[in-house]
């Protein structure tokens, strides 16, 4: 039953639907919204009623309780809202980790925990609309970028195959892939045309035409054609995660051949209908098991018409293989060398996980969206933050770094927001805070998970209002700052356990980037080790030019809890210790030698934490509890004292442990 309909035509207020089966709470929410000049278009107490109201009033946002009377939950309604591209915020009396995990899967725009204050609701709404508008802006920008690039590619004088590659590269930032294939749905089972590109670096691709494919697979062209005829064809963009892909490819087919030869684990196919008769396919493959999501289909739908126009333009190309007999078609491999400036030069590695990070950086850099970089200590979060800034429109403006873990609790406000002369004892002159210094540029809040709750509240207010107030000041100061935050903590868990504000989490988590640990980038370890070897050989004046193969094998098997930073320190130490031109021996901590691949995930995490804890306690004992300065544990462990302090706090270690 509909309890309330307050829809008014012609109003420009943002309309909100409340889905809540507790009348008192629904009434309180309606009062808060009306007072804040929002329009409540209705109140529903179950999912069926809510769906009717959504059809009737098309609200701009929905507040939905997770647990509702009837057989459907708020999570069921969330699926409908995602299909309609309507933002929503969950309301729940519970905020435990299990609830947050279930909610996270549906991509909500916020979370309000009962009991709530007026300010909690209004802040959640501000954040939700901010995130939604960012996504809309991002979607329009993506379409404009692809459209502009498609026009440039069409009028270029490149060969047909290179034009296909250039379009694939344009889509790379939005649909990440390690392997890409382009082909036609052939009516003749003996006809075969496939053009493939294997990604071997950030902007490096290996061309694989029919000729190369025959060499790689040891199959003849007509055999490849028969395999292609077995591929399942679809009429709309579709994605498959690892389990679905295995089921799809039980029978022999060309796609099965690709996945086995190139170790591919997930797939997205995008069909393009041409002239009402023919269909060509853009096929994306990844080595990650869950590379593609439902959100990717939204992007595909947005660009499908654009790609149809692009491919119809490509049909007019003088070297187009489409529309003619191609069963004996061969491609002369064009020169794929690109002499453009490399945006990620200096970051070592070509693993598919690192390349995915590069794609995400490229995608978000030009916008002003907040970015949250997640990852263990030593994975290179600060370097990625620097690249986001250097690729942004603010690249010529300030880039201000703030290590939140190193800020003394009593001076956090002064460091971030500044103070006036005489504001407190010792404030002998006015001081500009980090936010003022970063005006028109970017502020990097490293280890944001270490901020105390009181400081989190003040930070959220600054991010929302875009203005600060110095300590002791009487006026507000407007700021224009792009936020990049980073943490090695699990913020979902921190939120669930009450150590990190949920509203701040949703405000900074607009565009998350996950830095992979070094143990998941095994193919990059040798390049990194040799890179550091070159650096420290030069610094020490030694001529150490290699690492013995058996030592490198051990290095790759070790799981590096300290990640790249630990590897760098280990190489530096061994360059100093070795008396030969090659490192023939490298001692790795014995309690951590077993490779995590042989352990269950939960056991691995526990063992890593215990191992790191034991390592720090051992160092503290050797240094008689001294942390800072010469002869301190931080010096012994090759860690900054602030990082060691943070680790000790996280692992529950005291100086006297």
NUSEPA-381879 format. One record per residue (C-alpha): residue number from 0; z, y, x. Coordinates in steps of 0.05 Angstrom, whole numbers, plus 32768, in hexadecimal, padded with zeros to 4 digits. Layout:
REM residues N
resi,zz,yy,xx
NUM,Z,Y,X
...
END
This chain:
REM residues 657
resi,zz,yy,xx
0,8000,8000,8000
1,7FF0,8046,801A
2,802F,806E,801C
3,8011,80B0,8030
4,7FCD,80D1,8036
5,7FCD,8116,8054
6,7F83,811B,8067
7,7F68,8161,8060
8,7F1E,8170,8067
9,7F05,81A7,8093
10,7F42,81A8,80C1
11,7F3A,81A8,810C
12,7F7E,818B,811B
13,7F7E,8148,813F
14,7F87,8111,810B
15,7FB7,80D8,8118
16,7FC3,8097,80F1
17,8009,8079,80F3
18,800E,802D,80ED
19,8059,801D,80E6
20,807D,7FEF,80B5
21,80C1,8012,80BA
22,80BC,804B,8088
23,80F2,8076,80A9
24,80D1,8073,80EE
25,808D,8081,80D0
26,80A9,80BD,80AB
27,80CA,80D8,80EA
28,8089,80D0,8111
29,8062,80F5,80DA
30,8094,812E,80DD
31,808F,8134,8128
32,8043,8135,8125
33,803E,8168,80ED
34,806F,8196,8111
35,8043,8193,814F
36,8005,81A5,8125
37,7FE6,815F,8125
38,7FC7,8145,80E4
39,7FE3,8103,80C9
40,7FA8,80E4,80A4
41,7FD1,80A9,808B
42,800A,8077,8094
43,7FFE,802C,808F
44,8031,7FF4,8094
45,8003,7FBB,80A5
46,7FC1,7FAE,80CA
47,7F95,7FA1,808D
48,7FAA,7FE4,806E
49,7FA1,8006,80B2
50,7F5A,7FED,80B8
51,7F49,8009,8073
52,7F65,804D,8087
53,7F3F,804C,80C9
54,7EFE,8040,80A2
55,7F0F,8077,8071
56,7F29,80AE,809F
57,7F12,809D,80E6
58,7F52,80B8,8109
59,7F4E,80D5,814F
60,7F8A,80AC,8165
61,7FB6,8074,8149
62,8001,806A,8153
63,800C,8020,8148
64,804B,7FF5,814A
65,8041,7FB3,816E
66,8068,7F8A,813B
67,8052,7F94,80F3
68,805E,7F6E,80B3
69,8026,7F3F,80A0
70,8000,7F0D,80CB
71,7FDF,7F42,80F8
72,8001,7F68,8130
73,7FF3,7FAB,814F
74,7FCF,7F86,8187
75,7F9E,7F6B,8153
76,7F92,7FB2,813A
77,7F88,7FC9,8182
78,7F4A,7F9D,8188
79,7F2B,7FC1,814C
80,7F3D,8005,8169
81,7F1D,7FF2,81AC
82,7EDD,7FDE,8189
83,7EDC,8022,8165
84,7EEF,8048,81A5
85,7F2D,8066,8183
86,7F67,8073,81B2
87,7FAB,8057,819F
88,7FF4,8058,81B4
89,8024,801E,81AB
90,8068,8027,818C
91,809C,7FF1,819A
92,80E7,7FE7,819C
93,80DD,7FBB,81DA
94,80C3,7FD0,821E
95,80CD,7F90,8245
96,8098,7F79,8276
97,807D,7F43,8248
98,806E,7F77,8212
99,8050,7FA7,8244
100,8022,7F70,8260
101,800A,7F5D,821A
102,7FFE,7FA6,820A
103,7FDB,7FB5,824B
104,7FA4,7F82,823C
105,7F8D,7FAC,8200
106,7F88,7FED,822A
107,7FB5,801A,8201
108,7FB9,8065,820F
109,8004,8067,820F
110,8046,8046,81FA
111,8080,8063,81D2
112,80C2,803E,81D5
113,80F3,8040,819B
114,8120,8066,8194
115,80F7,80A2,81A8
116,80FF,80ED,81AC
117,80CE,8120,8191
118,80BC,8131,81D9
119,80AC,80E8,81E9
120,807A,80E4,81B0
121,8058,8126,81C0
122,8053,8116,820A
123,8035,80D2,81FB
124,8001,80F4,81CE
125,7FF0,8128,8203
126,7FE6,80F0,8236
127,7FBD,80C6,8206
128,7F8D,80FF,81F5
129,7F88,8111,823F
130,7F75,80C9,8251
131,7F44,80C3,8218
132,7F21,8105,8227
133,7F1D,80F1,8270
134,7EFB,80AF,825C
135,7ECB,80D4,822E
136,7EBA,8106,8265
137,7EB2,80CD,8296
138,7E83,80A7,8267
139,7E57,80E4,825C
140,7E56,80F2,82A7
141,7E44,80A9,82B6
142,7E09,80AC,8285
143,7DF1,80EE,82A1
144,7DF5,80D3,82E9
145,7DCE,8094,82D7
146,7D9A,80BB,82B0
147,7D8E,80ED,82E8
148,7D8A,80B6,831C
149,7D59,808D,82F2
150,7D2A,80C9,82ED
151,7D2E,80D3,8339
152,7D20,808A,8346
153,7CE4,8088,8318
154,7CC1,80C3,8339
155,7CD1,80AC,8380
156,7C9B,808C,83AC
157,7CC3,804E,83BC
158,7CAA,8007,83B2
159,7CB7,7FE6,836F
160,7CED,7FB8,838C
161,7D12,7FF2,83AC
162,7D12,8017,836A
163,7D34,7FDC,8349
164,7D67,7FDA,8382
165,7D74,8025,837B
166,7D83,801D,8331
167,7DB1,7FE2,8340
168,7DD5,800D,8374
169,7DDC,8045,8340
170,7DFF,8014,8311
171,7E29,7FF7,8349
172,7E61,802A,8341
173,7E6A,8017,82F8
174,7E57,7FCD,82F7
175,7E6F,7FB3,833B
176,7E48,7F78,8357
177,7E3F,7F4E,8395
178,7DFE,7F2F,837C
179,7DC9,7F4E,834E
180,7D8B,7F2E,8330
181,7D53,7F4C,8308
182,7D21,7F22,82E2
183,7CF7,7F19,82A3
184,7D01,7EE9,826A
185,7CC2,7EBF,8278
186,7C9A,7E9E,8240
187,7C76,7E72,8273
188,7CA7,7E40,8290
189,7C7F,7E3C,82D1
190,7C7F,7E88,82DB
191,7CB6,7EA3,8308
192,7CCB,7EE9,831B
193,7D11,7EF9,8333
194,7D27,7F30,8361
195,7D6D,7F2A,837E
196,7D99,7F54,83AA
197,7DD7,7F3A,83CF
198,7E09,7F70,83E2
199,7E1D,7F6D,842B
200,7E3F,7FB1,8433
201,7E50,7FF1,840D
202,7E08,8009,840B
203,7DE7,7FCC,842A
204,7DC0,7F97,8403
205,7D97,7F5A,8416
206,7D56,7F53,83EF
207,7D4A,7F0D,83D4
208,7D06,7F04,83B4
209,7CE6,7EC3,839D
210,7CD1,7EB3,83E4
211,7D17,7EBB,8401
212,7D35,7E96,83C6
213,7D09,7E59,83D4
214,7D21,7E59,841D
215,7D6B,7E61,840A
216,7D6A,7E2B,83D3
217,7D35,7DFC,83F1
218,7D12,7DFC,83AD
219,7CCA,7E09,839B
220,7CB6,7E43,836E
221,7CA7,7E17,8332
222,7CEB,7DF5,833A
223,7D0D,7E39,8339
224,7CE4,7E4B,82FB
225,7CFD,7E0C,82D7
226,7D45,7E1E,82E9
227,7D3A,7E64,82CE
228,7D1F,7E47,828D
229,7D64,7E25,8284
230,7D89,7E68,8287
231,7DAA,7E7C,8246
232,7D8A,7EBD,822C
233,7DB2,7EF1,8206
234,7D9D,7F2D,81DC
235,7DD7,7F5B,81EE
236,7E02,7F6B,822B
237,7E34,7F32,8237
238,7E67,7F23,826D
239,7E86,7EE1,8284
240,7EC6,7ED9,82AC
241,7ECF,7E9D,82DB
242,7EE2,7E68,82A8
243,7EAD,7E7E,8276
244,7E78,7E80,82AD
245,7E89,7E38,82C2
246,7E81,7E21,827A
247,7E40,7E48,8272
248,7E22,7E2A,82B1
249,7E32,7DE0,82A9
250,7DE8,7DCF,82A6
251,7DB9,7DDE,82DF
252,7D9B,7E24,82DA
253,7D87,7E5E,8307
254,7DC9,7E82,82FA
255,7DEF,7E44,830E
256,7DC7,7E42,834E
257,7DD9,7E8A,835D
258,7E24,7E80,8350
259,7E28,7E43,837D
260,7DFD,7E5E,83B6
261,7E1F,7EA2,83B9
262,7E66,7E8F,83A2
263,7E64,7EB9,8363
264,7E9B,7EB5,832F
265,7E8C,7EE6,82F6
266,7E4D,7F01,82D6
267,7E33,7F39,82A9
268,7DED,7F38,828C
269,7DCA,7F75,8270
270,7D89,7F67,824A
271,7D55,7F9F,8244
272,7D22,7F99,820C
273,7CDD,7FB4,821F
274,7CA5,7FC8,81EF
275,7CC2,7F9B,81B9
276,7CA7,7F5C,81DB
277,7CC2,7F51,8221
278,7D09,7F4F,823A
279,7D22,7F5A,8280
280,7D68,7F4D,829A
281,7D97,7F72,82C8
282,7DC8,7F3C,82DF
283,7E08,7F4F,8303
284,7E33,7F1B,8328
285,7E76,7F22,834B
286,7EA1,7EF7,8378
287,7EDF,7F0E,8352
288,7EF0,7EE0,8317
289,7EFD,7F19,82E7
290,7ED0,7F51,82FF
291,7EB4,7F63,82BA
292,7ED9,7F79,827C
293,7ECB,7F8F,8235
294,7ECA,7FD7,824C
295,7E8C,7FC8,8275
296,7E66,7FB8,8235
297,7E73,7FFF,821C
298,7E51,8019,825B
299,7E18,7FE8,8252
300,7E0D,7FFE,820A
301,7E0E,8047,8220
302,7DD7,803E,8254
303,7DAC,8008,8232
304,7D7A,803A,8213
305,7D77,8060,8255
306,7D67,801F,827B
307,7D32,800D,8248
308,7D0F,804F,8257
309,7D17,8044,82A1
310,7CF8,7FFE,829F
311,7CBF,8015,8272
312,7CB1,804A,82A6
313,7CB4,8015,82DD
314,7C7D,7FEE,82B8
315,7C4E,8026,82CA
316,7C5B,801E,8314
317,7C1E,8009,833B
318,7C43,7FCF,835D
319,7C66,7FB6,831E
320,7C67,7F6A,831A
321,7C77,7F6C,82D0
322,7C43,7F5C,829C
323,7C17,7F33,82CB
324,7C17,7EED,82E8
325,7C51,7EE8,8319
326,7C59,7E9E,8327
327,7C3E,7EA9,836D
328,7C5D,7EED,8375
329,7C7B,7EFE,83B9
330,7C9F,7F3C,83D0
331,7C99,7F5D,8413
332,7CE0,7F6D,8427
333,7CE6,7FB9,842A
334,7D12,7FDE,845C
335,7D56,7FE3,843C
336,7D75,800B,8474
337,7D98,8049,845A
338,7DA4,8083,848A
339,7DCF,80AB,8459
340,7E16,80C0,846E
341,7E45,8086,8463
342,7E7F,809D,8436
343,7EAD,8065,844D
344,7E9E,8064,8497
345,7EDF,8057,84BD
346,7EF9,8027,8488
347,7EED,7FE2,84A5
348,7ED7,7FA8,847A
349,7EA0,7F8E,844C
350,7EC7,7F5C,8420
351,7EB5,7F5E,83D7
352,7EFB,7F76,83C4
353,7EF6,7FB2,83F3
354,7EAF,7FC2,83DB
355,7ECA,7FC3,8393
356,7EFE,7FF7,83A9
357,7EC5,8020,83C7
358,7E9F,801B,8385
359,7EDB,8034,835E
360,7EE6,806D,838E
361,7E9D,8082,8387
362,7EA3,807F,833B
363,7EE2,80A9,8334
364,7EDC,80DA,836F
365,7EB2,810F,834D
366,7EDF,8115,8310
367,7F24,8135,830C
368,7F44,80F7,82EE
369,7F88,80E1,8309
370,7F83,80A4,8336
371,7FBA,8071,8343
372,7FB0,8047,8382
373,7FD7,8006,8380
374,7FE3,7FD6,83B9
375,8013,7FBA,83EB
376,802B,7FE2,8427
377,7FF8,7FE7,845E
378,7FBA,7FDA,8434
379,7F9B,801F,8440
380,7FAD,8045,8401
381,7FB0,8089,8424
382,7F6B,807F,8443
383,7F4E,8072,83FE
384,7F70,80B0,83E3
385,7F50,80D8,841B
386,7F0B,80BD,8409
387,7F14,80CE,83C0
388,7F23,8115,83D3
389,7EEB,811A,8407
390,7EB8,8101,83D3
391,7ED2,812F,839C
392,7EBC,8174,8387
393,7EFE,818D,83A6
394,7EED,8173,83EC
395,7EEF,81B9,840B
396,7F33,81C8,83EB
397,7F79,81B2,8402
398,7F8D,8168,8405
399,7FD9,8166,8405
400,7FFE,8126,8415
401,8044,8119,83FA
402,806C,80DC,840E
403,809A,80D6,83D3
404,80C4,80A0,83F6
405,80D4,80D1,842E
406,80EC,810B,8402
407,8138,8114,8403
408,8150,8110,83BB
409,8170,8155,83BD
410,8131,8176,83D7
411,80FB,8155,83AC
412,80F3,8190,837C
413,80F1,81C2,83B5
414,80BD,8199,83DB
415,8090,818E,839E
416,8097,81D1,8379
417,80B3,8201,83AE
418,80EE,8231,83AA
419,80FE,827B,83AA
420,8127,829D,83E0
421,8171,8294,83D2
422,8166,825D,839E
423,819A,8232,83C0
424,81C3,822F,8400
425,8192,822E,843B
426,8157,824B,8414
427,814D,8286,8444
428,8106,8294,842E
429,80D4,8283,83F8
430,80B3,823F,8400
431,8072,8228,83DF
432,8075,81E1,83C4
433,8042,81AA,83CE
434,8022,81B8,838A
435,8016,8201,839B
436,7FF9,81ED,83DF
437,7FCA,81BD,83BC
438,7FB0,81F0,8389
439,7F66,81E4,837A
440,7F69,81A5,83A5
441,7F88,8161,83A3
442,7FD0,8149,83AA
443,7FDE,8102,83C2
444,8021,80E8,83A9
445,802C,80AC,83D6
446,8061,8079,83C1
447,806A,809C,837E
448,8093,8060,8366
449,80CC,8078,8394
450,80D8,80B8,836C
451,811B,80BA,8345
452,8116,80BE,82F9
453,812B,8107,82F7
454,80F3,811B,8326
455,80C2,80F0,82FF
456,80D3,8118,82C1
457,80C6,815A,82E4
458,8086,8140,8303
459,806C,812A,82BF
460,8079,8170,82A3
461,8051,818F,82DB
462,8017,8160,82D1
463,8017,816D,8286
464,801F,81B9,8287
465,7FF8,81C4,82C8
466,802B,81F6,82DE
467,8068,81F7,830B
468,80A7,8221,8313
469,80C7,822B,8357
470,8111,821E,835D
471,8133,825F,834F
472,80F3,827D,8333
473,80ED,829F,82EF
474,80A3,8297,82E2
475,8072,825C,82DE
476,8038,8254,830D
477,7FF7,8234,82F6
478,7FDB,81FC,8321
479,7F98,81D9,8324
480,7FA4,8199,8349
481,7F83,8154,8348
482,7FB7,811C,834B
483,7FB0,80DD,8375
484,7FEE,80B1,8376
485,7FFC,8070,839B
486,8033,803C,839B
487,8042,7FF7,83B6
488,8070,7FE9,837B
489,805E,7FC3,833C
490,8062,7FFE,830C
491,805D,7FD1,82CE
492,809D,7FB0,82E5
493,80BD,7FF2,82F9
494,80AF,800D,82B3
495,80CA,7FCF,8291
496,810A,7FD3,82B9
497,8113,801D,82AC
498,8107,8038,82F2
499,80C4,805A,82E4
500,80B3,8085,82A8
501,8080,8066,8279
502,8061,80A9,8267
503,8058,80BB,82B0
504,8039,8077,82BD
505,8004,8082,8287
506,7FF7,80C9,82A0
507,7FE7,80B4,82E8
508,7FC7,8071,82D8
509,7F86,808E,82BD
510,7F5C,806C,82F2
511,7F80,8035,8319
512,7F64,801B,835B
513,7F83,7FDB,8377
514,7F82,7FD3,83C3
515,7F7B,7F89,83D5
516,7FAD,7F6C,8407
517,7F91,7F57,844A
518,7F9E,7F0D,843B
519,7F69,7F13,8404
520,7F37,7F33,8434
521,7F33,7EFB,8467
522,7EEA,7F0A,8477
523,7F00,7F51,848E
524,7F38,7F3B,84BD
525,7F0C,7F2E,84FA
526,7EE8,7F71,84F4
527,7F2B,7F96,84EC
528,7F4A,7F71,8527
529,7F10,7F81,8555
530,7F10,7FC9,853D
531,7F5A,7FD1,8550
532,7F4E,7FAB,8591
533,7F19,7FDD,85A5
534,7F47,8018,8594
535,7F84,7FFF,85BA
536,7F5C,7FE5,85F6
537,7F40,802B,85FE
538,7F85,804C,85F4
539,7FA7,801F,8628
540,7F6E,8021,8659
541,7F67,7FD5,8657
542,7F26,7FAD,8652
543,7F3B,7F7D,861C
544,7EFA,7F6E,85F8
545,7F08,7F32,85CB
546,7F37,7F02,85A8
547,7F32,7EB7,85B5
548,7F14,7E8F,857B
549,7F52,7E64,8571
550,7F7D,7EA3,856F
551,7F4F,7EC3,853C
552,7F55,7E85,8511
553,7FA1,7E8D,8512
554,7F9B,7ED7,8502
555,7F70,7EC7,84C5
556,7FA1,7E91,84AC
557,7FDD,7EBF,84B0
558,7FE8,7EE5,846F
559,7FFB,7F2A,848A
560,8033,7F43,845C
561,802D,7F87,847F
562,7FE2,7F86,8475
563,7FB4,7FB2,84A0
564,7FEE,7FD9,84BE
565,800F,7F98,84D6
566,7FCD,7F7F,84F2
567,7FC3,7FC0,8518
568,8009,7FBD,8535
569,7FFF,7F74,8549
570,7FBE,7F83,856D
571,7FDC,7FBF,8591
572,8017,7F95,85A8
573,7FEA,7F5C,85C1
574,7FBC,7F8C,85E6
575,7FF9,7FA5,860C
576,8012,7F5E,861A
577,7FD1,7F3C,862F
578,7FBF,7F36,8678
579,7F79,7F1C,866A
580,7F39,7F3A,8650
581,7F40,7F10,8611
582,7F7E,7F06,85E5
583,7F8C,7EBC,85EE
584,7FCF,7EB9,85CA
585,7FEE,7EDE,8590
586,8033,7ECD,8574
587,8038,7ED6,8529
588,807A,7ED2,8502
589,8087,7E88,84F7
590,80A7,7E8E,84B3
591,8068,7EAF,8498
592,8032,7E84,84B8
593,8022,7E59,847B
594,7FE6,7E74,8456
595,7FF6,7E89,840F
596,7FBB,7E62,83F4
597,7FE5,7E24,83FA
598,801E,7E3F,83CF
599,8026,7E4F,8385
600,8021,7E99,8376
601,806B,7EA2,8363
602,8083,7E7B,83A0
603,8056,7EA4,83CD
604,8073,7EE7,83B5
605,80BA,7ECE,83BD
606,80AC,7EB3,8403
607,808A,7EF4,8419
608,80C5,7F1E,8401
609,80F8,7EF0,8421
610,80D0,7EEE,8462
611,80CB,7F39,8465
612,8115,7F41,8454
613,8129,7F10,848B
614,80FC,7F34,84BD
615,811B,7F78,84AE
616,8163,7F5D,84AF
617,8155,7F3C,84F2
618,813C,7F7E,850E
619,8179,7FA3,84F3
620,81A8,7F72,8514
621,8185,7F7A,8557
622,818C,7FC6,8550
623,81D5,7FC3,8538
624,81C1,7FE1,84F5
625,819D,801D,8513
626,815F,8031,84EB
627,8146,8073,8508
628,8136,808A,854F
629,812E,8068,8591
630,8146,8020,8590
631,8148,8020,8544
632,812D,7FEA,8515
633,80F3,8017,84FF
634,80DC,801D,8547
635,80E3,7FD2,8553
636,80BB,7FC1,8514
637,8086,7FF6,8522
638,8094,8016,84DE
639,80A0,805F,84CA
640,80EB,8066,84BB
641,80DC,807E,8474
642,80B2,803F,8467
643,80EA,8012,8483
644,811D,8036,8457
645,80F1,802B,841A
646,80E8,7FE1,842A
647,8134,7FD9,8435
648,8141,7FF9,83F1
649,810D,7FCE,83CF
650,8127,7F8D,83EF
651,8171,7F9E,83E5
652,8182,7FA3,8430
653,81BB,7FCD,844A
654,81C4,7FE3,8493
655,81FC,7FB0,849A
656,81D4,7F75,847C
END
